[in-house]
């Protein structure tokens, strides 16, 4: 799939009028919803609390009022491939522990102690686990996400970079199966770490980065599933943090063939060699006097408006949507906390998603699928259930695809399949049956997939083969 920006947008003047009207509708809609909001802290403890939470957050993703269809644009989600967990691996990785938390310790509700204020619906997981990757891509597909942008640290076997690279390749195996696009966000901060660790010298930095680009060209850019914008492979950079000049990147990209010169996006500000930039929760604004470390809704709106204004002069830009920001770093003893951006009963996600879909951006980026350390997750959690994915479904149906069929209740089938996978062990017969369920879900045959899962739950022979109790 090649997205052509020349046919993706209506005129800026027309879009501005539409965006203004939609934001007024969104403000009224969100005010009404806020009156209906429940305080989750009043719910009982234990499994009943979790069940009621899921019911509440599903109801909070109620259908939106009708609105004019926006110009077509893809929705991508930012993905972290860096989790290592028992029992799939032999130990717990840093991103679950941050050298402070102990996931082998569980509380009275059965939740493990992890480096996050939020708890995954499936519990802490390993990013290389096929059952997890299948669960993730099915949720993305059913939520109306078009692809993933993976936070990537290169291919060097240093720190956890090699493990993350392997997990990224495994994720892409599943995104291909699901018909999702994929792209890379290269972290050039790795150059600092490789130099500090004695793995590179400063004079080796650009030659190493050129090797990194050649690796991407060989392994990913030519892949039919790699996301291309106007014929160019899209590449993001989280920064830049080491290669800060435009000439650095011109030198680095000169290693690539003409067909693979990237559509390059940096954070917040465009480099001349790039197509544009992407925005991110501006937690640096929480340092302003009187904020007490909290990023207010007013400050956030001012940042987003300023970003949209400067981005309107670029060839392309990426607009991001996010549900909250609440990092665990200070409690873990890693660093001072970045700051706090409240969830506001889903209003933060509604507002940023509405803006990203209706403005003149080229692409919507959801921040993030699963950065549990910073709390910007839309992956289902025990705290918010499927709410954020349900909102995404509603916005896709409202603005981009009136016929988008899936609803919040449909998302639960991914969890049903995940649980069945975990019960099956390595049994080949059961695995074949569940492979058929996966295929049916991707084909849109959810009724048939649910029937197969019902059969698995009731069939004592299958359950015995999977090692489950009758």
N, C-alpha and C positions, 0 to 999 in steps of 0.2 A: 504494500500500500504506500503510495506517495501522496503526501498532502501538499497541495498547491495553494500557496497563500493568495494567489491572484484571484481565486474563485471562492476563498473561504470567508471573505468579509464584505459586508455592505459598507457604504460610505461612512466615514467617521462621524459626520454630522447626524446622519440617521441613527447610527448606533448610540450616539450620545443621548439623543432624545429617548430611544428605547430603554437605555440603561437607567436614565433618570426615573422614568415611569416605573420600571420594574423595581428599583430600589424603594420607591414610595410604597408600592404594593408589598414589598418584603417587610418594610418597617411596620405597616399595619398588621400584616400576617403574624409577625413575630411578637407584637404586643399582645395580640389575642392569645397566642400560644403561651406566652409567659404567664397569663392569668390561669392557665390550666396546669402549669408546672407543679409537680409534686416534689416534696423533699425526700430524697431517697434515704436520708439518714433515719427517717422514721420507720423504715421497713424492719421487720424482724430479722434475727440473725440466722445464720446457717443456710441450708439448701433452699428453704422457703424464701429467704431474703434474695437469693440469686434468682430464683424463678420470678418473683415479683419485679425485680429490677428489669429482667428481660421483657416482661410484659409491658412495664412502664416505658422503656426506651423504644419498644416497637410502636406503641401508641403515639409517642412523641414525633415519630416520622410519618405523620398523617399526610395524605395527598395535598399538594399545593394547588392554589387557584390557577386557572388557565391563563396562559400568557403567550405572546407572540413567539414563534420559534426563532432561536438565535442562529447565526451563521454556523455552519458545521465546523467543529474543531475536535481534535482528539483529547481524551482524558487519560492522563498517565498518572501512576502512583509511584512515589519515591520509596524505595525498598532497601532495608538493611539485611545483608546476608551473613551477619557476623555472630550468630548465636550457636553456642556449643552446649549440649546438655546431656545428662544421663536420662535414660539408659542407652540412648542411641550411641553416644560417645562415652568414653571411660571417665570423664570428668566434667565439671561445670566450667564454662568459659567465662572470661572476664566481664562480658556484657551482662551476664546474670548476677555476678558476684561483686564486681568492681573492687575486689580484694577486701570486701567488708561484709557483705551479706552471705548467708549460708543456706543455699537452696535445699540441702538435706534436712533442714529444720522446717517442720510444718506447724501451723497454728491449729486452733480448735476447729476451724472450718476446712482443714485439709489443704490450705494454701501454703506453698513453699515460700521461704524467705528469699525474695529476689530484689534486684536493684531497680525498682520501679514503684511508683505510687499506684500503678494499675496492673491488673492481673489478666493474662491472656485467657480467653474462654477455654482453651485446650490445655492451659497450664504452660509453664516454661518449656521451650522446645528446642530442637537442634535444626539449624538451617539447612542441613544436608539430608534430613529425614524425608524420604519420598512421600510418606503419608502426610506430612506437614505441607510439603510443596504442592501436592495434589489438592489439599484442603484450601490453601491460599489461592491458587489459580481459579478454582471453582467459585470461591467467594467473589473474586475480582470479576469473573465473567458474568455472574448473576447480578453483580452490583452495577454493571454498565461501565466498567473500566476497560480501556482499550489496550493498555500495556503498562510495563514497569520501567522505571529508571533506577538502576542499581548503583548504590554507593560503592565505588570500586577503588581499591588501593593498589592495583597492579598485580603482577605475577610473582614478585620476589618472595622467596621463603624467608621472611623476616617478621618478627612479632606474629600476628595472626593473618598477615596478608595472604599467604599461600592457602590457608584454610578458607578464607573468604573467597578467594578466586575459584577454588574448587566448588564451593557452595553456589557461587554465581552461575557457573556452568551447569550445575544440576538444576537450578531454578529455570534456566533458559530451556532445558529439555522439556519442562512442564509447560512453560508459556507457549512453546511451539505447539504442543499437543492441544492446548486450549485455544489456539488461534489468536493469542495475544502478541503484541509487538514488544520489543525490548530495546533498551538503550542504556548507555553508561554515563555516570557522573564520575569523572576522574578526580581523585583527591591528590593534588600535587603537594600537599603537606607531607606526603610520604618522603619526599626528597629531603626535607629537614631531618626526619627520623633516620633515614638511611645514612645520611652524613654523620649525624650525632652517634650512630651506632657503629661507625667505622666501615660501613658497607659501600659507601661512595665517597669520592672526593668532590669538592665543589666543581672542579673542572670536568668531572664525569657527569654532571647533572643533566645537561642538555643531551649528550649522547644516550644516556639512559632513558630519558623521556622519549627520544626518537625511537628507541627500541620498544618502549611501551606502546607507542602509536602503531608501529609495525605489527606488534602482537595483536592489537585490536583489529587492524586491517585483515590480518590472516584469519583470525578466529571468529570475528563477529561482523565486521562491516559488510562483507559480501553475503552474509546470511539473508535469505529472503524475509526473515522475520525481524531483522534489525530495522528500527524506525528511521525512515528517511524523510527529510523535509525539502521539498523542491528538488528531489533527486540526490540530496547530500545526506550522509549519515549524521544523525544528530548526536552531538557530544557536549555534555555539560562539564563544568569545572567548579568545584566547591571552593571558590576563592576568586582570583588566584591567591595562593598563600606563599608560594616560592617563586614561581615564574611570573613576576609582576609586570613585566613590560610587554608591549605588543610584539617587539622584535624577537623576544624569547619564543613566543608561540609561532611566529612566522618561520623561525628556524626549525622548531619541533615538527610542524606540519609539513615542512618541505620533504620529509622522509616518505610521505604518503603519495600514492598515485593521484593524478588529476581527478579521477572518478571518486576518490575517497577523501577529498578535501572536505572537512566536516562543516556542518552547520553548527557553529560553536557558540555556547551560551555560558557566561560567567555570572557570578552572583551580584545582583543589584545594578551593576554598571557594565556597559558594553565596551569591549575592546574593538579597535578598527578591524582586526582580522576576523571578528566574530559576527554572527547574524544578529545577536541581541543579548539579552540577559534574562535571568529569572529572579523573582523575589523570594524572600524567606521571612519567617516571623522575626521582626526587628527588635530582638530582645536587648540590644544595646540602648534602646530608648528608655529602658527602665532605670537607667543611671541618672536621669534628669532629677534635679532637686524636687523633693516633695512627692516622689512617686512611691516611695517605700518598697522599691523593687517590683512594682506591679505595672505592667503595660496596660494602659487604659484603652477603652474602646475608641475614645476620641483620638488618642495618639496613633493608634493602629490605623484608623480611617485616614488621618493626615498622611501617614507614611504611604499607604496604598494609593491615595490620590496623587501624591507627588511622583510615585513610581510610574503610574499609568501615564502621567503627563510627559515625563522624559522619554518613556518607552515608545510613545506615539511617533517619535521621530526616527525610530530604528527600522530596519528592514523587517524584523520579527521580534516578538518577545513572548515569554512564558509567564503566565499569571498563576499564582499559587493560592491554594485554599487549605485551611488547617483548622482543627477543632479546638486546640488549646496549646499551652506550653507550660509544663510543670516538671522541671528536672529534679533528679534525685542526687545530683553530684555533691552538694554540700553535706547531705546526710551520710553519703558514702565516704566522705573525706577526700574526694578527688580534687575539688576546687570549690571556690565560692559559686553559689548558684547563679544561673544566667538571668533568672527573673521568673515572673509568673504572669501568664495570660489565661484568664478564666475561660472555662467552657461555656458558662452562661446558659445552661440548659439547651445547648446546641446552637445558640444564636451566633457564636463566633464562627462556627462552620457554615451555617446558613448564609451569613453575610459575606464571608470571603469566597464561598463557592458561587453565590449569585453574581458577585462582581467578576470573578474569573471567567464564568461562562458567558456573561453578557457584554464584557468589554471587547476591545478590538485585538486582544491577544491572539496569538497563533495556536496556543496549546494551553490546556489546563493541567497543572501539576498538583496532585494531592500530597500534602505533607503531613504525615508520612504513613506508610502502611504499618510500620512496626518499630519505630524508635522508642522503645519502652523507657530508656534512660531519660529522655526529654519529654515523654508523655504526649507526643504529637500523633498518637496512633488512631487509625480508623479500623484496624483489625478488631474483630469482636473481643470484648473484654467482659469480665464479670461485673464491672462497674456500669458500663454503657451498653452491653449486649450488642445487638445489630443496628443500633440507632443510626450511627453515622453512615453506614452502607445503605440503610433505608433512605436516608436523606439524599444520598447520591443518586439512588434509583429515581426518586421523585423529581430531582432537578434535571436528570437526563430526559425523563419523560416530558417534563414541562417545557424545556428549552430546545432540546436537540432531537428527540425521537418520540413523537407522540405515540407510536406503536410499541415502544419498549415494554415487554410483557411482564417482567419479573417484579415481584413485590417483596416486602420485608420477610414475610412468612416463608418465601421460597428459599431464603438463605440457609435455613436450618438443615437442608438436605446435605450440604457440604459437611456439617458436623456429624450427621448420621453416618455418612460414608467414612469419615475419619475414625469414628469410634469402632465401626465394623472392621476397618483395616487393623486397628490396634488389637482387636480380639482374634484376628485370623492367624497371627503368627506368620509362618512361612508356608502355610498350606496352599498347594498349587491349585486345587479344585476351587477352594473358596476365593482365592485370588482372581481366578478367571471370572467368577461370577461378579466380583466387585469391579473388575475392569469393565465389565458390561454396564454396570451402574454408572461409572465415570463417563463412558461413551454416551449413554442415554442423556445424562445431564448436559453434556456439551452439545448434544443434538437438540436440546430443548424438550426432551421427552421426560419431564420431571415426574409425571404420573407413573410411567413405566418404571422409572428409577426408584421411586418410593415403594412400589409394589415389590420390586426385587429385594429392597432392604427389609420390608415387612416379612417377606418369605425367609430371609436370612435369620431374622429375629425369632421366627416361629419354628423353623425347620431344625429339629433336634439333631439330625444327621450332620447338617452343615455346621451347626454350632459345636458339635462334638469334634468334627474335623478341625475346626478352628481352635479347639482347646478350651471352649467356654463350657460353663456348667449348664446342664439342661434346665 
